[in-house]
């Protein structure tokens, strides 16, 4: 159908523009072998790296399931009263890389999944630009229920919820944590001073796990025309990839 073809073409153009904006120019490199016709190579989306899941992570999957059940049943703080459903988090129990945001928004509250709204779609693009699949990382939030009107979670709400997050991290044992935005960064890097611009760009240690703070995808959306911010996020992700040996 022409309409479907137009939609797919628009989606491809949007993804290519995003990769170009952040400086992920590897997708525009010419093919190693020239075509017989002499026609220029067409930019393509890089294939995602999908390493096999180690079999010894079955215990992590079981632990994450138990933690999920506890989150879904939790009524410890005021956020539970206003939620449609809790958002435990999702991803690979054997994930080397874990992203942690602030809290669920409207779309997440309705679907029970993290980062599925506009900010989530942008995070997925970032993950794809890293030549990874969303299903191969783990994505969670500081609080598991949506704060009213998407306000910043309050201190006691975070305190009630972080034991779930800590338990998830202990089960997954990721090689790297990426804290998305100031709320998550303040938890993992409590002694860092300044705003995200000054904090991001280097690794910190949290219980032996390297943490890379970077801007929350919603901040990129609010500053849509600022390519410099996008490039800073990409620079952060390149450091993450280098640490994982995926350069």
Secondary structure, DSSP 4 states (H G I P E B T S, - for coil): -HHHHHHHHHHHHHHHHHHHHHT-GGGGSPPSS--TT-PPPPP-PPPPB-PPPPGGGHHHHHHHHHHHHHHHH---STHHHH-SS----EE-TT-SEEEEES---HHHHHHT-SS-SHHHHHHHHHHHHTTB-GGGSEEEESSSSPPGGGPPPPHHHHHHHHHHHHHHHHHH--SEEEEESHHHHHHHSTT--S-HHHH-SSEEEETTEEEEEE--HHHHHHTTT-HHHHHHHHHHHHHHHHHTT--
